[in-house]
Amino acid sequence: MPPLRLKVLHIEDNEEDHALVAVHLRRGGINADIRRIDSEPELNEALFEDWDLILCDYNLPGYSGLAALDKVRALGKLVPFILVSGEIGEDIAVQAMRNGANDYLLKSNLARLAPAAMLAIEANRTRIAKQRADLALSRSRQQLRELAQHLQASIEQERAAIAREIHDDVGGAMTAVKFDLEWIVRHAENPQVAERARRALETVGHAHEASQRIMHNLRPAILEQGLVPALQWMADRFAKRTGIETTFRASHEKPDLASGVPLVAYRFAQEALTNVSKHAQASKVSVDLTQAGGVLSIEVTDNGRGLNSEDLAKARSFGIRGLHERAETVGGWVDISSNPQGTSLILSVPLSGDENGFIDALLTGLPDDTGMMDNDHDDPTTWGNL
């Protein structure tokens, strides 16, 4: 096997010790291109180059091996570093290892130099490979987060577009049909025709209610009135629809929220309540909104059967994962606590600065709900009476 070729930097003030180190490296099968330096200025210059191994005496004129080690590590150099000294105490050896030295040797035992160098180089290669893998994994996760945010933005944009089409096209068509049917009712001479027209009007009314519900799910226009009224309205509707006793509490009437946060908070509560109705088997649920310490928190708590580790580990359990991804779009996070007495989902969002503002912008320019009549207050997404 041919000798291993290494580029070695040797920080040593004694020429004889330097020559002895070179001999032991060759005996150990290392063909070293070795350069000796003995001062801090020379070290500063040498560190502009790449080295396979750094060997360093502990005692240097006006300098020390630990100072050299600190300089190497401060520059982010991952090159293996071995202290080689005539004498070194246990405390110093421990400190050197803690500071990033790969090994330490006594000059009286240089037979171990080559094996120690090979071991340090191999360990360093493994560490570099791990760092590269960790960096690649981190980049991959960041790309996945960015993709999730992009998909979330695309979903909200598509919802807004569909809501606009329902408002403009379907709403306009039903309004026209309503006017025609009312005209028929007023002018029909045949009572049977008038009755059929009235029943058709009822059908149009049901279609109007359904379109209102669809529009609300697609585009929560009630958020224009503020997050607190929107969550209160959501809780009231949830209680009426499911029969589950629902309580809403808020520490602030008008919390100061960054762009994008209201819609994320609203969707979080909506998804959490949907999970309660589908899976929790609960009789009570509470929604609490608080703002303290620069953090907005929304906690949805139920008294249902709770979640176990198997529920959270299901391969296609995307509901909870979706909550996490949605929270990350505004720099927030989701905490889950569960036991047989119930489950608590908490969304926390820091309010310092304007996190991704794309979601709020999606609501800009959409048709408003002017024309709402007095008897329309049960549904804030209405177009007005048809």
Short mmCIF file of the C-alpha atoms (twelve columns), coordinates in Angstrom:
data_MODEL
# 
_entry.id   MODEL 
# 
loop_
_atom_site.group_PDB 
_atom_site.id 
_atom_site.type_symbol 
_atom_site.label_atom_id 
_atom_site.label_alt_id 
_atom_site.label_comp_id 
_atom_site.label_asym_id 
_atom_site.label_seq_id 
_atom_site.Cartn_x 
_atom_site.Cartn_y 
_atom_site.Cartn_z 
_atom_site.pdbx_PDB_model_num 
ATOM 1   C CA . MET A 1   0.000    0.000  0.000   1 
ATOM 2   C CA . PRO A 2   1.563    3.371  -1.025  1 
ATOM 3   C CA . PRO A 3   2.180    5.947  1.730   1 
ATOM 4   C CA . LEU A 4   -0.670   8.324  2.461   1 
ATOM 5   C CA . ARG A 5   0.134    11.833 1.265   1 
ATOM 6   C CA . LEU A 6   -0.925   14.621 3.641   1 
ATOM 7   C CA . LYS A 7   -0.397   18.333 3.783   1 
ATOM 8   C CA . VAL A 8   0.636    18.965 7.398   1 
ATOM 9   C CA . LEU A 9   1.105    22.225 9.270   1 
ATOM 10  C CA . HIS A 10  3.450    21.832 12.257  1 
ATOM 11  C CA . ILE A 11  3.461    24.644 14.842  1 
ATOM 12  C CA . GLU A 12  6.793    23.996 16.591  1 
ATOM 13  C CA . ASP A 13  9.712    26.191 17.680  1 
ATOM 14  C CA . ASN A 14  12.267   23.345 17.962  1 
ATOM 15  C CA . GLU A 15  13.769   22.171 14.668  1 
ATOM 16  C CA . GLU A 16  14.911   18.828 16.137  1 
ATOM 17  C CA . ASP A 17  11.440   18.028 17.458  1 
ATOM 18  C CA . HIS A 18  10.036   18.942 14.054  1 
ATOM 19  C CA . ALA A 19  12.406   16.513 12.344  1 
ATOM 20  C CA . LEU A 20  11.474   13.790 14.832  1 
ATOM 21  C CA . VAL A 21  7.780    14.284 14.116  1 
ATOM 22  C CA . ALA A 22  8.412    13.994 10.374  1 
ATOM 23  C CA . VAL A 23  10.309   10.732 10.903  1 
ATOM 24  C CA . HIS A 24  7.479    9.176  12.932  1 
ATOM 25  C CA . LEU A 25  4.922    10.178 10.335  1 
ATOM 26  C CA . ARG A 26  6.939    8.457  7.592   1 
ATOM 27  C CA . ARG A 27  7.386    5.356  9.753   1 
ATOM 28  C CA . GLY A 28  3.621    5.250  10.207  1 
ATOM 29  C CA . GLY A 29  3.002    5.220  6.455   1 
ATOM 30  C CA . ILE A 30  2.298    8.957  6.026   1 
ATOM 31  C CA . ASN A 31  4.206    10.792 3.318   1 
ATOM 32  C CA . ALA A 32  3.789    14.291 4.715   1 
ATOM 33  C CA . ASP A 33  4.338    17.545 2.922   1 
ATOM 34  C CA . ILE A 34  5.060    19.220 6.242   1 
ATOM 35  C CA . ARG A 35  5.625    22.898 6.933   1 
ATOM 36  C CA . ARG A 36  6.940    24.243 10.232  1 
ATOM 37  C CA . ILE A 37  5.965    27.612 11.718  1 
ATOM 38  C CA . ASP A 38  6.565    28.981 15.207  1 
ATOM 39  C CA . SER A 39  4.727    32.296 15.584  1 
ATOM 40  C CA . GLU A 40  1.216    33.738 15.556  1 
ATOM 41  C CA . PRO A 41  1.772    35.922 12.451  1 
ATOM 42  C CA . GLU A 42  2.941    32.861 10.518  1 
ATOM 43  C CA . LEU A 43  -0.142   30.967 11.723  1 
ATOM 44  C CA . ASN A 44  -2.420   33.772 10.560  1 
ATOM 45  C CA . GLU A 45  -0.859   33.570 7.107   1 
ATOM 46  C CA . ALA A 46  -0.829   29.778 6.977   1 
ATOM 47  C CA . LEU A 47  -4.539   29.510 7.784   1 
ATOM 48  C CA . PHE A 48  -5.388   31.011 4.404   1 
ATOM 49  C CA . GLU A 49  -4.352   27.609 2.998   1 
ATOM 50  C CA . ASP A 50  -6.043   24.224 3.362   1 
ATOM 51  C CA . TRP A 51  -4.369   21.584 5.528   1 
ATOM 52  C CA . ASP A 52  -5.029   17.902 6.071   1 
ATOM 53  C CA . LEU A 53  -3.605   17.968 9.602   1 
ATOM 54  C CA . ILE A 54  -2.308   20.485 12.146  1 
ATOM 55  C CA . LEU A 55  0.217    19.395 14.774  1 
ATOM 56  C CA . CYS A 56  0.972    21.912 17.496  1 
ATOM 57  C CA . ASP A 57  3.368    22.165 20.415  1 
ATOM 58  C CA . TYR A 58  1.750    23.388 23.615  1 
ATOM 59  C CA . ASN A 59  4.548    25.711 24.751  1 
ATOM 60  C CA . LEU A 60  5.534    28.302 22.148  1 
ATOM 61  C CA . PRO A 61  7.462    31.581 22.491  1 
ATOM 62  C CA . GLY A 62  4.840    34.181 23.460  1 
ATOM 63  C CA . TYR A 63  2.078    31.856 22.323  1 
ATOM 64  C CA . SER A 64  0.359    28.610 23.316  1 
ATOM 65  C CA . GLY A 65  -1.144   25.592 21.660  1 
ATOM 66  C CA . LEU A 66  -4.574   26.381 23.120  1 
ATOM 67  C CA . ALA A 67  -4.477   29.880 21.612  1 
ATOM 68  C CA . ALA A 68  -3.582   28.397 18.238  1 
ATOM 69  C CA . LEU A 69  -6.438   25.888 18.573  1 
ATOM 70  C CA . ASP A 70  -8.911   28.666 19.399  1 
ATOM 71  C CA . LYS A 71  -7.828   30.638 16.349  1 
ATOM 72  C CA . VAL A 72  -8.211   27.633 14.055  1 
ATOM 73  C CA . ARG A 73  -11.673  26.809 15.352  1 
ATOM 74  C CA . ALA A 74  -12.764  30.478 15.386  1 
ATOM 75  C CA . LEU A 75  -12.117  30.590 11.641  1 
ATOM 76  C CA . GLY A 76  -14.391  27.599 11.167  1 
ATOM 77  C CA . LYS A 77  -11.558  25.328 10.087  1 
ATOM 78  C CA . LEU A 78  -12.502  21.671 10.538  1 
ATOM 79  C CA . VAL A 79  -8.944   20.439 9.972   1 
ATOM 80  C CA . PRO A 80  -7.814   17.809 12.544  1 
ATOM 81  C CA . PHE A 81  -5.757   19.384 15.346  1 
ATOM 82  C CA . ILE A 82  -3.418   17.359 17.576  1 
ATOM 83  C CA . LEU A 83  -1.423   18.803 20.473  1 
ATOM 84  C CA . VAL A 84  2.124    17.422 20.703  1 
ATOM 85  C CA . SER A 85  4.017    18.554 23.771  1 
ATOM 86  C CA . GLY A 86  6.911    17.626 26.005  1 
ATOM 87  C CA . GLU A 87  4.637    17.904 29.002  1 
ATOM 88  C CA . ILE A 88  0.941    18.592 29.346  1 
ATOM 89  C CA . GLY A 89  -1.202   18.353 32.441  1 
ATOM 90  C CA . GLU A 90  -4.488   16.495 32.601  1 
ATOM 91  C CA . ASP A 91  -6.485   19.705 33.079  1 
ATOM 92  C CA . ILE A 92  -4.925   21.268 29.987  1 
ATOM 93  C CA . ALA A 93  -5.515   18.101 27.971  1 
ATOM 94  C CA . VAL A 94  -9.191   18.057 28.974  1 
ATOM 95  C CA . GLN A 95  -9.568   21.750 28.113  1 
ATOM 96  C CA . ALA A 96  -7.938   21.182 24.731  1 
ATOM 97  C CA . MET A 97  -10.341  18.357 23.901  1 
ATOM 98  C CA . ARG A 98  -13.295  20.495 24.960  1 
ATOM 99  C CA . ASN A 99  -12.049  23.318 22.746  1 
ATOM 100 C CA . GLY A 100 -11.983  21.080 19.693  1 
ATOM 101 C CA . ALA A 101 -8.626   19.282 19.687  1 
ATOM 102 C CA . ASN A 102 -8.787   15.811 18.209  1 
ATOM 103 C CA . ASP A 103 -6.047   14.329 20.381  1 
ATOM 104 C CA . TYR A 104 -2.959   15.134 22.447  1 
ATOM 105 C CA . LEU A 105 0.402    13.328 22.527  1 
ATOM 106 C CA . LEU A 106 3.600    13.507 24.534  1 
ATOM 107 C CA . LYS A 107 6.823    13.934 22.588  1 
ATOM 108 C CA . SER A 108 8.148    10.953 24.532  1 
ATOM 109 C CA . ASN A 109 5.501    8.728  22.911  1 
ATOM 110 C CA . LEU A 110 5.539    9.695  19.226  1 
ATOM 111 C CA . ALA A 111 5.087    6.078  18.161  1 
ATOM 112 C CA . ARG A 112 1.378    6.782  18.517  1 
ATOM 113 C CA . LEU A 113 1.532    9.846  16.268  1 
ATOM 114 C CA . ALA A 114 0.735    8.245  12.904  1 
ATOM 115 C CA . PRO A 115 -2.199   6.112  14.199  1 
ATOM 116 C CA . ALA A 116 -3.565   9.136  16.069  1 
ATOM 117 C CA . ALA A 117 -3.267   11.257 12.922  1 
ATOM 118 C CA . MET A 118 -5.072   8.642  10.809  1 
ATOM 119 C CA . LEU A 119 -7.828   8.324  13.410  1 
ATOM 120 C CA . ALA A 120 -8.236   12.102 13.635  1 
ATOM 121 C CA . ILE A 121 -8.394   12.461 9.855   1 
ATOM 122 C CA . GLU A 122 -10.998  9.722  9.551   1 
ATOM 123 C CA . ALA A 123 -13.069  11.199 12.385  1 
ATOM 124 C CA . ASN A 124 -12.842  14.609 10.733  1 
ATOM 125 C CA . ARG A 125 -13.998  13.219 7.398   1 
ATOM 126 C CA . THR A 126 -16.942  11.594 9.137   1 
ATOM 127 C CA . ARG A 127 -17.782  14.855 10.890  1 
ATOM 128 C CA . ILE A 128 -17.600  16.813 7.635   1 
ATOM 129 C CA . ALA A 129 -19.797  14.252 5.890   1 
ATOM 130 C CA . LYS A 130 -22.333  14.487 8.712   1 
ATOM 131 C CA . GLN A 131 -22.340  18.275 8.564   1 
ATOM 132 C CA . ARG A 132 -22.898  18.164 4.827   1 
ATOM 133 C CA . ALA A 133 -25.718  15.679 5.280   1 
ATOM 134 C CA . ASP A 134 -27.252  17.819 8.032   1 
ATOM 135 C CA . LEU A 135 -26.988  20.887 5.798   1 
ATOM 136 C CA . ALA A 136 -28.608  19.040 2.905   1 
ATOM 137 C CA . LEU A 137 -31.369  17.831 5.226   1 
ATOM 138 C CA . SER A 138 -31.881  21.349 6.563   1 
ATOM 139 C CA . ARG A 139 -32.104  22.733 3.038   1 
ATOM 140 C CA . SER A 140 -34.548  19.990 2.082   1 
ATOM 141 C CA . ARG A 141 -36.743  20.776 5.074   1 
ATOM 142 C CA . GLN A 142 -36.626  24.477 4.254   1 
ATOM 143 C CA . GLN A 143 -37.651  23.731 0.679   1 
ATOM 144 C CA . LEU A 144 -40.526  21.597 1.949   1 
ATOM 145 C CA . ARG A 145 -41.623  24.420 4.261   1 
ATOM 146 C CA . GLU A 146 -41.461  26.885 1.378   1 
ATOM 147 C CA . LEU A 147 -43.434  24.471 -0.812  1 
ATOM 148 C CA . ALA A 148 -46.052  24.044 1.915   1 
ATOM 149 C CA . GLN A 149 -46.355  27.818 2.247   1 
ATOM 150 C CA . HIS A 150 -46.642  28.180 -1.512  1 
ATOM 151 C CA . LEU A 151 -49.334  25.510 -1.649  1 
ATOM 152 C CA . GLN A 152 -51.189  27.169 1.220   1 
ATOM 153 C CA . ALA A 153 -51.053  30.502 -0.584  1 
ATOM 154 C CA . SER A 154 -52.250  28.854 -3.788  1 
ATOM 155 C CA . ILE A 155 -55.155  27.238 -1.947  1 
ATOM 156 C CA . GLU A 156 -56.227  30.562 -0.449  1 
ATOM 157 C CA . GLN A 157 -55.930  32.256 -3.825  1 
ATOM 158 C CA . GLU A 158 -58.050  29.550 -5.440  1 
ATOM 159 C CA . ARG A 159 -60.627  29.808 -2.673  1 
ATOM 160 C CA . ALA A 160 -60.802  33.562 -3.128  1 
ATOM 161 C CA . ALA A 161 -61.222  33.172 -6.883  1 
ATOM 162 C CA . ILE A 162 -64.012  30.632 -6.478  1 
ATOM 163 C CA . ALA A 163 -65.741  32.814 -3.899  1 
ATOM 164 C CA . ARG A 164 -65.573  35.742 -6.321  1 
ATOM 165 C CA . GLU A 165 -67.113  33.651 -9.109  1 
ATOM 166 C CA . ILE A 166 -69.909  32.466 -6.835  1 
ATOM 167 C CA . HIS A 167 -70.538  36.047 -5.765  1 
ATOM 168 C CA . ASP A 168 -70.527  37.483 -9.263  1 
ATOM 169 C CA . ASP A 169 -71.832  34.713 -11.520 1 
ATOM 170 C CA . VAL A 170 -73.971  32.426 -9.374  1 
ATOM 171 C CA . GLY A 171 -75.270  35.288 -7.244  1 
ATOM 172 C CA . GLY A 172 -76.169  37.361 -10.258 1 
ATOM 173 C CA . ALA A 173 -77.905  34.446 -11.948 1 
ATOM 174 C CA . MET A 174 -79.965  33.612 -8.861  1 
ATOM 175 C CA . THR A 175 -80.945  37.254 -8.467  1 
ATOM 176 C CA . ALA A 176 -82.218  37.313 -12.038 1 
ATOM 177 C CA . VAL A 177 -84.122  34.054 -11.534 1 
ATOM 178 C CA . LYS A 178 -85.618  35.432 -8.298  1 
ATOM 179 C CA . PHE A 179 -86.893  38.549 -10.075 1 
ATOM 180 C CA . ASP A 180 -88.405  36.462 -12.866 1 
ATOM 181 C CA . LEU A 181 -90.131  34.113 -10.428 1 
ATOM 182 C CA . GLU A 182 -91.527  37.006 -8.421  1 
ATOM 183 C CA . TRP A 183 -92.869  38.508 -11.660 1 
ATOM 184 C CA . ILE A 184 -94.542  35.197 -12.502 1 
ATOM 185 C CA . VAL A 185 -96.117  35.000 -9.040  1 
ATOM 186 C CA . ARG A 186 -97.536  38.511 -9.407  1 
ATOM 187 C CA . HIS A 187 -98.856  38.069 -12.936 1 
ATOM 188 C CA . ALA A 188 -99.830  34.415 -13.109 1 
ATOM 189 C CA . GLU A 189 -103.568 33.999 -13.699 1 
ATOM 190 C CA . ASN A 190 -103.412 30.277 -13.077 1 
ATOM 191 C CA . PRO A 191 -103.152 29.532 -9.315  1 
ATOM 192 C CA . GLN A 192 -101.199 26.350 -10.041 1 
ATOM 193 C CA . VAL A 193 -98.579  28.308 -11.964 1 
ATOM 194 C CA . ALA A 194 -98.311  30.848 -9.147  1 
ATOM 195 C CA . GLU A 195 -97.872  28.045 -6.591  1 
ATOM 196 C CA . ARG A 196 -95.147  26.405 -8.668  1 
ATOM 197 C CA . ALA A 197 -93.382  29.748 -8.939  1 
ATOM 198 C CA . ARG A 198 -93.536  30.267 -5.158  1 
ATOM 199 C CA . ARG A 199 -92.024  26.805 -4.583  1 
ATOM 200 C CA . ALA A 200 -89.301  27.653 -7.081  1 
ATOM 201 C CA . LEU A 201 -88.635  30.819 -5.094  1 
ATOM 202 C CA . GLU A 202 -88.173  28.675 -1.985  1 
ATOM 203 C CA . THR A 203 -85.707  26.496 -3.884  1 
ATOM 204 C CA . VAL A 204 -83.775  29.584 -4.957  1 
ATOM 205 C CA . GLY A 205 -83.750  30.701 -1.314  1 
ATOM 206 C CA . HIS A 206 -82.256  27.365 -0.239  1 
ATOM 207 C CA . ALA A 207 -79.673  27.662 -3.004  1 
ATOM 208 C CA . HIS A 208 -78.867  31.149 -1.753  1 
ATOM 209 C CA . GLU A 209 -78.275  29.827 1.773   1 
ATOM 210 C CA . ALA A 210 -76.056  27.061 0.435   1 
ATOM 211 C CA . SER A 211 -74.046  29.536 -1.621  1 
ATOM 212 C CA . GLN A 212 -73.618  31.722 1.464   1 
ATOM 213 C CA . ARG A 213 -72.282  28.750 3.394   1 
ATOM 214 C CA . ILE A 214 -69.903  27.808 0.590   1 
ATOM 215 C CA . MET A 215 -68.676  31.384 0.262   1 
ATOM 216 C CA . HIS A 216 -68.045  31.571 3.989   1 
ATOM 217 C CA . ASN A 217 -65.951  28.394 3.908   1 
ATOM 218 C CA . LEU A 218 -64.009  29.661 0.935   1 
ATOM 219 C CA . ARG A 219 -63.537  33.260 1.996   1 
ATOM 220 C CA . PRO A 220 -64.238  34.259 5.622   1 
ATOM 221 C CA . ALA A 221 -65.399  37.808 4.930   1 
ATOM 222 C CA . ILE A 222 -66.322  38.195 8.586   1 
ATOM 223 C CA . LEU A 223 -62.614  38.679 9.275   1 
ATOM 224 C CA . GLU A 224 -63.080  42.178 7.914   1 
ATOM 225 C CA . GLN A 225 -64.890  42.881 11.192  1 
ATOM 226 C CA . GLY A 226 -61.916  41.614 13.217  1 
ATOM 227 C CA . LEU A 227 -60.598  38.310 14.523  1 
ATOM 228 C CA . VAL A 228 -62.532  38.425 17.807  1 
ATOM 229 C CA . PRO A 229 -65.986  38.856 16.194  1 
ATOM 230 C CA . ALA A 230 -65.080  36.205 13.629  1 
ATOM 231 C CA . LEU A 231 -64.130  33.633 16.276  1 
ATOM 232 C CA . GLN A 232 -67.215  34.483 18.358  1 
ATOM 233 C CA . TRP A 233 -69.409  33.973 15.310  1 
ATOM 234 C CA . MET A 234 -67.639  30.709 14.495  1 
ATOM 235 C CA . ALA A 235 -68.117  29.405 18.040  1 
ATOM 236 C CA . ASP A 236 -71.825  30.309 18.028  1 
ATOM 237 C CA . ARG A 237 -72.405  28.608 14.692  1 
ATOM 238 C CA . PHE A 238 -70.447  25.539 15.776  1 
ATOM 239 C CA . ALA A 239 -72.601  25.207 18.895  1 
ATOM 240 C CA . LYS A 240 -75.830  25.517 16.890  1 
ATOM 241 C CA . ARG A 241 -74.700  23.074 14.220  1 
ATOM 242 C CA . THR A 242 -73.271  20.346 16.453  1 
ATOM 243 C CA . GLY A 243 -75.100  20.755 19.762  1 
ATOM 244 C CA . ILE A 244 -71.727  20.852 21.549  1 
ATOM 245 C CA . GLU A 245 -71.576  23.456 24.323  1 
ATOM 246 C CA . THR A 246 -69.056  25.998 23.029  1 
ATOM 247 C CA . THR A 247 -67.455  28.878 24.929  1 
ATOM 248 C CA . PHE A 248 -65.381  31.684 23.458  1 
ATOM 249 C CA . ARG A 249 -63.214  34.023 25.523  1 
ATOM 250 C CA . ALA A 250 -60.817  36.791 24.437  1 
ATOM 251 C CA . SER A 251 -58.355  38.829 26.482  1 
ATOM 252 C CA . HIS A 252 -58.423  41.681 23.939  1 
ATOM 253 C CA . GLU A 253 -61.306  43.047 21.892  1 
ATOM 254 C CA . LYS A 254 -59.016  44.246 19.099  1 
ATOM 255 C CA . PRO A 255 -55.636  42.487 19.266  1 
ATOM 256 C CA . ASP A 256 -52.828  44.129 17.315  1 
ATOM 257 C CA . LEU A 257 -52.039  41.523 14.679  1 
ATOM 258 C CA . ALA A 258 -49.428  41.348 11.931  1 
ATOM 259 C CA . SER A 259 -50.476  40.884 8.336   1 
ATOM 260 C CA . GLY A 260 -51.595  37.359 7.544   1 
ATOM 261 C CA . VAL A 261 -52.158  36.350 11.166  1 
ATOM 262 C CA . PRO A 262 -55.971  36.782 11.336  1 
ATOM 263 C CA . LEU A 263 -56.677  34.356 8.496   1 
ATOM 264 C CA . VAL A 264 -54.204  31.790 9.828   1 
ATOM 265 C CA . ALA A 265 -55.733  32.069 13.310  1 
ATOM 266 C CA . TYR A 266 -59.244  31.766 11.902  1 
ATOM 267 C CA . ARG A 267 -58.381  28.716 9.794   1 
ATOM 268 C CA . PHE A 268 -56.640  27.127 12.785  1 
ATOM 269 C CA . ALA A 269 -59.737  27.470 14.958  1 
ATOM 270 C CA . GLN A 270 -61.932  26.264 12.102  1 
ATOM 271 C CA . GLU A 271 -59.833  23.125 11.566  1 
ATOM 272 C CA . ALA A 272 -59.569  22.444 15.304  1 
ATOM 273 C CA . LEU A 273 -63.341  22.651 15.770  1 
ATOM 274 C CA . THR A 274 -63.867  20.428 12.731  1 
ATOM 275 C CA . ASN A 275 -61.603  17.816 14.328  1 
ATOM 276 C CA . VAL A 276 -63.581  18.088 17.564  1 
ATOM 277 C CA . SER A 277 -66.886  17.479 15.784  1 
ATOM 278 C CA . LYS A 278 -65.509  14.533 13.799  1 
ATOM 279 C CA . HIS A 279 -63.323  12.690 16.283  1 
ATOM 280 C CA . ALA A 280 -63.409  13.982 19.850  1 
ATOM 281 C CA . GLN A 281 -66.853  12.739 20.975  1 
ATOM 282 C CA . ALA A 282 -66.920  15.816 23.210  1 
ATOM 283 C CA . SER A 283 -69.812  17.550 24.956  1 
ATOM 284 C CA . LYS A 284 -67.947  20.792 25.702  1 
ATOM 285 C CA . VAL A 285 -65.336  22.844 23.863  1 
ATOM 286 C CA . SER A 286 -63.748  26.201 24.596  1 
ATOM 287 C CA . VAL A 287 -61.908  28.653 22.332  1 
ATOM 288 C CA . ASP A 288 -59.591  31.083 24.138  1 
ATOM 289 C CA . LEU A 289 -57.743  33.947 22.475  1 
ATOM 290 C CA . THR A 290 -55.021  35.702 24.446  1 
ATOM 291 C CA . GLN A 291 -52.298  38.220 23.656  1 
ATOM 292 C CA . ALA A 292 -49.422  38.508 26.105  1 
ATOM 293 C CA . GLY A 293 -45.672  38.957 25.925  1 
ATOM 294 C CA . GLY A 294 -45.792  39.765 22.219  1 
ATOM 295 C CA . VAL A 295 -47.415  36.414 21.378  1 
ATOM 296 C CA . LEU A 296 -50.937  35.701 20.160  1 
ATOM 297 C CA . SER A 297 -52.313  32.382 21.387  1 
ATOM 298 C CA . ILE A 298 -55.475  30.550 20.431  1 
ATOM 299 C CA . GLU A 299 -56.326  27.472 22.478  1 
ATOM 300 C CA . VAL A 300 -59.090  25.061 21.505  1 
ATOM 301 C CA . THR A 301 -59.848  22.640 24.347  1 
ATOM 302 C CA . ASP A 302 -62.432  19.844 24.475  1 
ATOM 303 C CA . ASN A 303 -63.507  17.231 27.010  1 
ATOM 304 C CA . GLY A 304 -63.510  14.390 24.496  1 
ATOM 305 C CA . ARG A 305 -61.792  11.021 24.331  1 
ATOM 306 C CA . GLY A 306 -58.328  12.472 23.685  1 
ATOM 307 C CA . LEU A 307 -55.603  11.495 21.251  1 
ATOM 308 C CA . ASN A 308 -53.093  8.704  21.604  1 
ATOM 309 C CA . SER A 309 -49.726  8.209  19.938  1 
ATOM 310 C CA . GLU A 310 -51.296  5.963  17.306  1 
ATOM 311 C CA . ASP A 311 -53.713  8.711  16.277  1 
ATOM 312 C CA . LEU A 312 -50.850  11.172 15.788  1 
ATOM 313 C CA . ALA A 313 -48.675  8.634  13.969  1 
ATOM 314 C CA . LYS A 314 -51.224  7.638  11.319  1 
ATOM 315 C CA . ALA A 315 -49.621  7.721  7.895   1 
ATOM 316 C CA . ARG A 316 -52.424  9.810  6.422   1 
ATOM 317 C CA . SER A 317 -53.143  11.964 9.467   1 
ATOM 318 C CA . PHE A 318 -52.792  15.267 7.653   1 
ATOM 319 C CA . GLY A 319 -55.077  17.400 9.830   1 
ATOM 320 C CA . ILE A 320 -52.563  18.024 12.612  1 
ATOM 321 C CA . ARG A 321 -49.710  18.332 10.115  1 
ATOM 322 C CA . GLY A 322 -51.728  20.905 8.213   1 
ATOM 323 C CA . LEU A 323 -52.116  22.960 11.381  1 
ATOM 324 C CA . HIS A 324 -48.338  22.956 11.860  1 
ATOM 325 C CA . GLU A 325 -47.701  23.978 8.255   1 
ATOM 326 C CA . ARG A 326 -50.298  26.747 8.410   1 
ATOM 327 C CA . ALA A 327 -48.780  28.112 11.626  1 
ATOM 328 C CA . GLU A 328 -45.307  28.222 10.077  1 
ATOM 329 C CA . THR A 329 -46.532  30.533 7.307   1 
ATOM 330 C CA . VAL A 330 -46.642  33.343 9.900   1 
ATOM 331 C CA . GLY A 331 -43.703  32.176 12.016  1 
ATOM 332 C CA . GLY A 332 -45.912  30.408 14.569  1 
ATOM 333 C CA . TRP A 333 -46.117  26.936 16.030  1 
ATOM 334 C CA . VAL A 334 -48.692  24.471 17.342  1 
ATOM 335 C CA . ASP A 335 -48.640  22.585 20.645  1 
ATOM 336 C CA . ILE A 336 -50.802  19.567 21.405  1 
ATOM 337 C CA . SER A 337 -51.596  18.080 24.782  1 
ATOM 338 C CA . SER A 338 -54.035  15.224 25.184  1 
ATOM 339 C CA . ASN A 339 -55.235  12.690 27.720  1 
ATOM 340 C CA . PRO A 340 -58.374  10.586 28.196  1 
ATOM 341 C CA . GLN A 341 -60.107  13.659 29.646  1 
ATOM 342 C CA . GLY A 342 -59.693  15.780 26.537  1 
ATOM 343 C CA . THR A 343 -57.400  17.503 24.068  1 
ATOM 344 C CA . SER A 344 -55.928  20.983 23.837  1 
ATOM 345 C CA . LEU A 345 -54.595  22.516 20.619  1 
ATOM 346 C CA . ILE A 346 -52.674  25.773 20.969  1 
ATOM 347 C CA . LEU A 347 -51.567  28.080 18.163  1 
ATOM 348 C CA . SER A 348 -48.861  30.570 19.158  1 
ATOM 349 C CA . VAL A 349 -47.773  33.383 16.854  1 
ATOM 350 C CA . PRO A 350 -45.126  36.002 17.691  1 
ATOM 351 C CA . LEU A 351 -46.404  39.452 16.849  1 
ATOM 352 C CA . SER A 352 -43.058  41.215 16.408  1 
ATOM 353 C CA . GLY A 353 -42.875  42.216 12.768  1 
ATOM 354 C CA . ASP A 354 -44.831  41.480 9.648   1 
ATOM 355 C CA . GLU A 355 -44.483  37.788 8.901   1 
ATOM 356 C CA . ASN A 356 -45.517  36.459 5.507   1 
ATOM 357 C CA . GLY A 357 -48.267  38.825 4.464   1 
ATOM 358 C CA . PHE A 358 -49.476  37.008 1.387   1 
ATOM 359 C CA . ILE A 359 -52.645  35.669 3.018   1 
ATOM 360 C CA . ASP A 360 -54.153  39.000 4.024   1 
ATOM 361 C CA . ALA A 361 -53.373  40.324 0.581   1 
ATOM 362 C CA . LEU A 362 -55.558  37.624 -0.938  1 
ATOM 363 C CA . LEU A 363 -58.607  39.240 0.623   1 
ATOM 364 C CA . THR A 364 -57.831  42.634 -0.926  1 
ATOM 365 C CA . GLY A 365 -59.988  43.587 -3.857  1 
ATOM 366 C CA . LEU A 366 -62.605  40.891 -3.348  1 
ATOM 367 C CA . PRO A 367 -66.250  41.969 -3.595  1 
ATOM 368 C CA . ASP A 368 -67.531  43.324 -0.318  1 
ATOM 369 C CA . ASP A 369 -70.874  42.525 1.198   1 
ATOM 370 C CA . THR A 370 -72.557  45.873 0.981   1 
ATOM 371 C CA . GLY A 371 -76.257  45.504 0.478   1 
ATOM 372 C CA . MET A 372 -76.642  43.384 3.620   1 
ATOM 373 C CA . MET A 373 -80.170  43.817 4.978   1 
ATOM 374 C CA . ASP A 374 -81.080  44.009 8.676   1 
ATOM 375 C CA . ASN A 375 -82.193  40.380 8.746   1 
ATOM 376 C CA . ASP A 376 -78.866  39.188 7.247   1 
ATOM 377 C CA . HIS A 377 -76.812  39.374 10.448  1 
ATOM 378 C CA . ASP A 378 -76.915  35.621 10.973  1 
ATOM 379 C CA . ASP A 379 -74.453  35.224 8.078   1 
ATOM 380 C CA . PRO A 380 -71.804  37.902 7.534   1 
ATOM 381 C CA . THR A 381 -70.794  36.481 4.153   1 
ATOM 382 C CA . THR A 382 -74.131  37.244 2.557   1 
ATOM 383 C CA . TRP A 383 -74.570  39.067 -0.730  1 
ATOM 384 C CA . GLY A 384 -77.749  40.630 0.534   1 
ATOM 385 C CA . ASN A 385 -81.245  39.275 0.036   1 
ATOM 386 C CA . LEU A 386 -81.940  37.856 -3.341  1 
# 
